[in-house]
Amino acid sequence: MNQRLLRQAIKETLNTEGIRLRVVEVSIALVDDATIQALNAEYRGKDTPTDVLSFSQCEGETFVAPGAPKLLGDVIVSLDTAVRQAEQGGRSLDEEVSHLVIHGVLHLLGYDDVTHEGYTEMVGKGQEIWRRVLNGLTADTG
């Protein structure tokens, strides 16, 4: 996995909401279908694999030590599913995983795709963020 690309995807997603990467922390776990299926069954009641799950750490009261970043949450990506989706969509695995991480971080920021309107908003925002990621990478190498 291209860690630079994943970091840029997270950074641009947080920037969308005016959040600096240094003030929050997001963890990313890359797992297989069996692991994400178990998590999906346990936490969402859906006994099937999925591409990405997000678990917020911002619910309820939280304590953040002075000067320490706030833990935003965890994004879990199934690499098995990402491989299949990358092949179907004609994208590289790095691109697919980056898209899934963007989607997962948007969930951590409060976006929801349960309704058609929410789904449309998240897809549009994800595409906008991805364009900025690519522009940022081009600027870094140009």
C-alpha positions as CSV (number, residue, x, y, z in Angstrom):
1,M,0.0,0.0,0.0
2,N,1.1,3.5,-0.8
3,Q,1.2,5.1,2.6
4,R,1.8,8.5,1.2
5,L,-1.3,8.3,-0.9
6,L,-3.4,7.1,2.1
7,R,-2.0,9.9,4.3
8,Q,-2.9,12.4,1.6
9,A,-6.4,11.0,1.2
10,I,-6.9,11.3,5.0
11,K,-5.4,14.8,5.1
12,E,-7.6,16.1,2.2
13,T,-10.7,14.5,3.7
14,L,-10.1,16.3,7.0
15,N,-9.2,19.5,5.3
16,T,-12.7,19.4,3.7
17,E,-14.1,19.9,7.2
18,G,-11.4,22.4,8.3
19,I,-9.6,19.9,10.5
20,R,-5.8,19.7,10.6
21,L,-4.3,16.3,10.6
22,R,-2.1,17.2,13.5
23,V,-5.1,17.7,15.9
24,V,-6.8,14.4,15.2
25,E,-5.7,10.8,14.8
26,V,-7.3,8.2,12.5
27,S,-6.3,4.6,12.5
28,I,-6.5,2.5,9.3
29,A,-6.7,-1.3,9.4
30,L,-6.4,-3.4,6.2
31,V,-8.0,-6.8,6.8
32,D,-9.4,-9.8,4.8
33,D,-13.1,-10.5,4.0
34,A,-13.5,-13.0,7.0
35,T,-12.4,-10.3,9.5
36,I,-14.5,-7.6,8.1
37,Q,-17.5,-10.0,7.9
38,A,-17.1,-10.8,11.6
39,L,-17.0,-7.1,12.5
40,N,-20.0,-6.4,10.2
41,A,-22.0,-9.1,11.8
42,E,-21.1,-8.1,15.4
43,Y,-21.5,-4.4,15.0
44,R,-24.1,-4.0,12.2
45,G,-26.0,-7.3,12.3
46,K,-25.0,-8.0,8.7
47,D,-23.3,-11.3,8.3
48,T,-21.6,-10.5,5.0
49,P,-18.3,-8.9,4.0
50,T,-18.3,-5.2,3.2
51,D,-15.6,-2.9,1.7
52,V,-15.2,-0.5,4.6
53,L,-16.3,0.0,8.2
54,S,-15.8,3.1,10.4
55,F,-15.9,3.2,14.1
56,S,-16.0,6.6,15.7
57,Q,-14.1,7.3,18.9
58,C,-15.9,10.6,19.4
59,E,-19.1,9.4,20.9
60,G,-19.7,10.1,24.6
61,E,-17.2,11.9,26.8
62,T,-13.6,11.7,25.8
63,F,-10.4,12.8,27.5
64,V,-7.6,14.2,25.4
65,A,-4.3,15.0,27.1
66,P,-3.1,18.5,26.5
67,G,-1.1,18.7,23.3
68,A,-2.2,15.2,22.2
69,P,-4.3,14.6,19.0
70,K,-7.9,13.7,19.5
71,L,-8.6,10.1,18.4
72,L,-11.2,10.5,15.6
73,G,-11.8,6.8,15.0
74,D,-10.9,3.6,13.1
75,V,-11.4,2.8,9.4
76,I,-11.3,-0.9,8.5
77,V,-10.9,-1.8,4.9
78,S,-11.2,-5.3,3.4
79,L,-8.3,-5.8,1.0
80,D,-10.1,-8.8,-0.5
81,T,-13.1,-6.7,-1.5
82,A,-10.9,-3.8,-2.5
83,V,-9.1,-6.1,-5.0
84,R,-12.4,-7.2,-6.5
85,Q,-13.7,-3.6,-6.7
86,A,-10.5,-2.3,-8.2
87,E,-10.6,-4.9,-11.0
88,Q,-14.3,-4.2,-11.7
89,G,-13.7,-0.4,-11.7
90,G,-10.5,-0.4,-13.7
91,R,-8.5,1.2,-10.8
92,S,-5.3,0.3,-9.1
93,L,-5.5,-1.3,-5.6
94,D,-3.9,1.9,-4.1
95,E,-6.6,4.0,-5.7
96,E,-9.4,1.8,-4.6
97,V,-8.2,1.6,-1.0
98,S,-7.7,5.4,-1.0
99,H,-11.3,5.9,-2.1
100,L,-12.5,3.5,0.6
101,V,-10.4,5.4,3.2
102,I,-11.9,8.7,2.1
103,H,-15.4,7.2,2.4
104,G,-14.6,5.8,5.9
105,V,-13.2,9.1,7.2
106,L,-16.3,10.9,5.8
107,H,-18.3,8.6,8.0
108,L,-16.1,9.4,11.0
109,L,-16.8,13.1,10.3
110,G,-20.6,12.5,10.5
111,Y,-21.6,11.8,6.9
112,D,-24.1,9.0,6.2
113,D,-25.0,7.2,3.1
114,V,-28.2,5.5,4.2
115,T,-30.5,7.7,2.2
116,H,-30.2,8.4,-1.5
117,E,-29.4,12.1,-0.7
118,G,-26.7,11.2,1.8
119,Y,-25.2,8.6,-0.6
120,T,-25.1,11.2,-3.4
121,E,-23.5,13.8,-1.2
122,M,-20.8,11.4,0.1
123,V,-20.0,10.2,-3.5
124,G,-19.7,13.7,-4.7
125,K,-17.6,14.8,-1.8
126,G,-15.4,11.7,-2.2
127,Q,-14.8,12.5,-5.8
128,E,-14.0,16.1,-5.1
129,I,-11.5,15.0,-2.4
130,W,-9.9,12.5,-4.7
131,R,-9.4,15.2,-7.3
132,R,-7.6,17.3,-4.7
133,V,-5.5,14.3,-3.7
134,L,-4.4,13.8,-7.2
135,N,-3.7,17.5,-7.7
136,G,-1.7,17.6,-4.5
137,L,0.4,14.6,-5.6
138,T,1.0,16.2,-9.0
139,A,2.1,19.5,-7.4
140,D,4.5,17.6,-5.1
141,T,6.2,15.9,-8.0
142,G,5.9,18.7,-10.6
